[in-house]
Amino acid sequence: MKIERNQILALSLTLLLSLSTFAIIMPAANAEENGETSGNVEIDPQWRNIWYKFETPLVTLIFPASGKKPMFLWWYTNDNSTIYVVKFKGVIEYLLLDKPYYQRRLNADNDTINAIAWKDYIEPKLRFRYGYGNWGYNWAVNQFLGLLLGLHRAFLPFSACNWTLAPPELVVDGVSSYWSFNFTLTEVYGHPGFQFAENNIQIRCRFYNTTTMETPDETHPEYNYTVAAGQLKFDFVVSHWEWNIDKINQFAKNNEIEIPVNKTGLALWINMASIKLEDISAAENEVQNQYQETVETKSQMQAASINDDYYPVTENQTQNEYERQVRVTSSFRNRTRVQYAKVEGNFSGFLEFVPWARLLDDTGATVDYVNVTASYIAAGGHLRLFICYPYFGNYTLEHDPTIGLASAPLIPMLVTPTLLAILIGATIAIALAVMAVKLRKKPVNMVGVQ
């Protein structure tokens, strides 16, 4: 068939669009395809006399060698200009009312329980049962006020706890290879009522040398996920949590009142920040002085990509806004990803998690799987992320966040210098082809396939 000049131009435009699309998606594909292994792992158990360090050709990971605080820093090995920080800040017991996720205005402390549970659930039913001002009513009121004084605080800060590190050990099981180490909360300081948390909160860590698909319970193969080589996977584990709502419910039952337990949950508070190498001393100050919270003050994080939604974090929104909900998918294979958004560079850090958690009994057997929600808020140069778990009674909760590196989100700049060079080169090639056809002054003949 014969192709006229305008048809060549149309083909040229199509080629340009195809090259544009390929150039846009190419960085993501290359970044995610890190191979089946992370390469050789170099280990320094006393880097700068403070950190335990893993270094691979792709990623460098450090964490406190003393185990004082569950804080993790990592960066692209060939570019340490940006260091990503994830700090496990603490856990918060909260009330679930109109929103299925954590908001700080609903911390399950005595003030909030008194203002909400008492006002909306308990007092009206006591009044109905005993009559306002009667002896039974007054006795119940005094008993409830005494109960409030015995509740633990809603927030348990991990900086007020002693953490013990079980040092890394290499595990090779035939299908995977990883370095295993654990942070265990062994003592609580200055927070009465939280002694039950001692030895009952763990952060089990696995730094993978090989890409591995994990299935926590072989009897439920549909609950699985893949961890890539060079990624650090956590098992956040809470056992025998003592719920404030249980104490309130016991009082309520004694007075023939019922408060649904699904009105409460437990949130894991994680701070996400990024610093420069020259500011690593701020993180080191936290390790050496456990009660300090200084790394966030040096953070230069500008934005996050939360399930592909761009969210700036430079302003402190905690003064005038409440936490927003992360849209968590219910699909077992999908994950929620919070990624550091940056303009320059091929890689950026991320934290992701599956939208379900496992409940176990005292034998370690799986009892149930529960949905996981999340909320977040900008806190001035860093992001507060709250991973939210529904009431799980006296069972053990196990959930699996992961940190690592991926292709940098193309936000807000879509046309990178590399893409621009590809487009310019393609345009020149197409222009030369059109000129050649013009000089010939005749159609281009193509042999059709019969």
N, C-alpha and C positions, 0 to 999 in steps of 0.2 A: 504494500500500500504506500501511498505518498503522504509524507508529513510536511506540511507547509511551515513557514517560519513562526506563525502564531502558535502552532501546535508544539513546536520546540520550546517556545517561551513558556507554555503551560506546563510542559514536562520539567522545565527548569524550576518553575515555582514549586512543583510537587517535590522535586529533589531537595530544594532548600528546606521546605517544611519537614521532610523526612529527616534530614540531617539535624535540624533544630531539635526535633523530638529525641533523636538518638543521643545527641550531645547532652540534653537535659537529664535523661534517665541514666546515662552511662556512669556518672559518679556514684549514684546510689547502688548500682549493681556491683561496681568494683569494690566499694567500701564494705558491702555486706558479704561478699564472697572472700572471706579471709582464709579459706582453705580448711582442710580437715584437722590440721595441727597448728599450734601457735609458734612452732619453731623452738629453738633452745631457750630454756628459762634460766636466766642468771639470778642468783639469790644473794642478797646481802642482809643478814639478820640484824645488823646494827648500822644502817645507813645514817650518817650524820649523828650517830650515837642515840638516835631517837626512834627511827622507823625500821620496820621490817619491809624489805623491798623485793618485789618480783619484777624482772625486766625481760620482755620478749622483743623480737623485731617489730612487733606492732604496738604493744601497750606496755607502759610501766605503771605498776601499782604499789602504793605504800600504805601502811597502817601502823598504829602505835605498837612498837615492839614490847612495851610494858603492859599493853592491854588495858590501860587506864580508861580509855574512852572509845566507844565504837564509832570511829571516824575513818573514812577511806578517801584517798586521793589518787588520781590516775591521770595519765596524759599519753598522747601519741609519742612513741619513743623518739621519732625523728624530729619532733617539734615540741619542746617543753615551754613554749611561750604562754600557753594556757593550761592551767592545772584545774581539773574538775574535782569538786569536793562534795561528798555525801556524808552528812553527819546524822546519826540516829539521836534525836533530841530527847525523846521520852515517849511515854504512853499516857493517854488521856481517856478516862471514863466519861462518857457523855450521854445526854438524853436524846432519844430519837422521837421527834414530834412531827412537825410538818415536812421535814426534809429527810431523805434517806442517807444522809452523810453528815460528817462532823461540821459544826459551827461553834466557835468558841463561846458564844452567848449561852450555849446549852451544856456547859461543863457540869458534870454530875456531882457538884459539891453541895455542902449543906445550904448555902444561900440559894442556889438555883432550885434545889429540891424543895426547899421551904416555899419559894415563890411560885413554883409551878405545880409540883406534885401535891403539895398541901392544899393549895388554893383550888386547883381544878379537879382533883380526884379524892383526896382524903377528907378534908374538912367538910365539904357538903354532905358526905355520907355519914360522918360522925354526927353532924347536926341532925340528920334525918333519924339516925338510930337512937341517940341519947336525948336529943333536944338541947337547944343552945343554952349554955349556962348551968345545966344540971351537973350533979356530982360525977356521973359517968363521963360526960363530955369533958369536964375540967380535968379529970384524971387522965383521960386519953391525950389531951393537949399537952399536959406536962410530961407524959411519957414520951410523946413524939419529940418534944423539944430536947429532952435528954438524949434521945436516939440520934438526933442531928449532930450533937456535940461529939458523938463517938464515931462518926463517919470519917474515913480517910479522905485526903484531898483528891480532887479529880485528876491532877497532873502529877506524875512521877517523873522528875527530870533525871535523865541518865547521868548527868554530871554530878549528881548527889549520890552516886552509887559507886561501889568498888567493882571493877570488872576484872576478871581473871582470864588470861589468854592461854588456851591450849595451843602450843606452837604448831606450825605447819608440818604436815607429814604427807609424803607422796603416796598416793593410792593408785594402783593399777589393777583393774579387775577384768582385763581381757577385752572389754569393749570400750573402755574409756580410761583416761588418765587425768588426774587432777591433784591439786594440793589442798588438803583438808585442814582447817583450823577453826576454833570456836572462841567466841566471847561469851562468858557466863557472868551474869549479875550475881555477885556473891555477898554483898552487904549494902544496906541502905543507911545513909547518914542523914540525920536531922529531919526526917519525915516520918513521924509516928504513924503507926497503922499500916505501914507498907512492908513490914518485915516478912509478910507472907510471900513477897516477890523474890526474896533471896533464894538463889539456886533454882528459881522457877521461870526465869526469862533467859533465853539463849539466842545468840545470833550465830548460827552454824554457817560456815563459809566454805565454798569450794571454788578454787581458781583453776579453770579447765585448761589442760594442754591439748585436748582433742574435742572436736564437735560431737556432742552427745545428745540423744533424746532421752529425757528422764520421764519415768512413769512412777510416781510416788507409791502407788498401790497397784500391784499387778492384777488384783481382782477388779479394778476399775481402769482398764486400759484407755478409756476415752479421755481421762484426765492426764494429759501429758504435755510436754513442751520441749523445745530444743534449746540447748545452751551451746553457743559457739566457742571455739577455742579462743582463749584470751579474754573471756568474760568471767566475772565473779558473780556467783549465784549465792544468795543467802537463803537459809531457812530461818525465818523469824518465828520463834517458838515461845508460847506463853502457857504455863501450866498452873492450875489451881488458883486462878484469879478470884479474889474475894470482892464480890460486887456490892456496891452501896445499895443498889436496887434490891438485892436479896434481903438486906437488913430491913429496908423499908417495907418490903413485901411480907416479912414475918410479922411486923407490927400490924400491917393491914389485915392479914389473915386472922390475927387474934381478935380483930374488931370486925370480922366478916366483911372485909373490903378486899377487892382484888385489883392489883395493878399489873397490866400485861408486861412480861419480861422483855418482849420485843420492843419496848420503848427505851432501850438502852444499848450501848455498844462500846467498843474499845478502839481508839484511834492510835496508830503509830505515827508520831510526828517526825518527819525527816526534813532537814534543811539542805537545799541544793545551792551551791555557790561555785564561783570560779575565781581563781587568783592567779597572779603572776609568780614566777619562780622566786623573784626577789622578795615576795611577801610570804614565803613559806614559813618564816619565823612566827607569824601570827598563829598558824596551826600548831607549830611546835610549842608555843607558849601554852596552848590549851592542853597539850599532852603533859607538859611538865607541871602545870598548875590546873588541876582538874576542874576547878569551879569556874575558870575563866571561859568566856564565850567571845572570842576575838576574831575568829577567822571570817565571820560574816561582815565585819567592819572593813575588811580589805577586799571584799568581793567586788569584781567588776562584771558580773553577769548582767547582760542587758535584756535578754528575753529567753523565753522557752517555747518550744514547739510541743504542745500537749495534744496528742492524737491528731497531729497535723494542724492544730489551731495555734496561730501565732499570739503570744501573750507577753507583753513587755513587763519587766520586773524592776525597772530602775526606781520607780516611786514606791514609797511605803504606803500600801493600801490598808494596813491593819488599823489605822486610826479612824477611817471613815467608811470602811466596807466590811462585809462578812465574806467568809470563804465561798468560793464557787465550786460547783460540782464538776468533777471529771466525768465525761461520758464514757462509762465502762461498758464494753460489749459483753454480752452473755455467752458468746461463742467460746467454747473451751479452748480452741486453738489460737484465738486472737489474744493479744495482750494490749494493755494500756502502756503507752510510751511517753515519757517526759524527757525531751531532748534539749540540750543546750543549743540555742539558736545563735549562729555566728555567720558573718559574711565571708571572711577569708579562711582559707584552709580547706583541706579535703575531708577531715574527720572532726567529729565533736562527740562529747560524752552523752550518755543517756542512762536513765533508770527506767526499767519497765517491770511489769508484774502481770501475772495471770489474774483473771477476774473471779477466782474462786480460792478458798482456803479449805484445808482438811481438818476435821475434828477427830481426835483419837482418844481412846479410853486408856486406863492405866496399864493395859497390856500392850499398848502400841497399835492396836487394831483400829482400822478406820471405822468411825461411827457415822459420819455424814460429811457432805461437802456443803459449804455455805457461800453465798455470793459476797463479793468484796466490792465496796464502793470507795470513792476517794474525793477529796476536795483540796483546794489550793488557794493561795493568795500571795501577791507580791509583797515583799517585806523590805524593799529598799536595797537593790543590788543583789538580792538573792530571793529564792522561792521557798515558801513553806508548803510542803506536801503532807497531806494527812491520808494515810491508807486506813480505811475504816472496816472494822469487823463487827458483825452483829453479835448479840449476846450468845455466849457459848457455854454458860453454866460452869460446871466443874470439869469439863473436858479440857484436853490440851489442844490449843490452836497452832496450826503450822501453815505458814504462807511463804511464798517463794519470789521475792523481788530479785532483779538482776541488774548489774551495772556493766558498762562496756563502752566501746567506741563504734560509731556508725558514720555513714556519710553525713556531712554537715547539711542541715536543712537549707534549702534554697530560698531563704527568707532574709531580707525582702528582695535581694538581687537575683534575678533569674538568668540574665545574660552575663556569664562570667567571661574573663579574658580568654580562656580556652575555647569556649563556645564561639566567641566573637571571631577568633582566628579561624576556626573551622568554617564558619559562614562566609568569611571573606574569601578564603581559599576556594570554596565551592562556587562562589559567585564569579570569581575570575575564570575558573575552568569553564563554567557555562557560557560566559561572555565570549571566550575564545572559540567555543564550538559554534555559537551563533554567527560569529564573524566569518568563520571558515565556510559555513553554508552560504552566507551572503556573497562571498567572493566567487563561489562556484556558479552562483545564479541558476541553480537548478535544484529540483526537489531531491530529497534524500530517499532512496529506495530501500525498503526493508523486505527481506524474504519472509513471507508468512508461513506459518506451520500448517501443513495440510491436514 
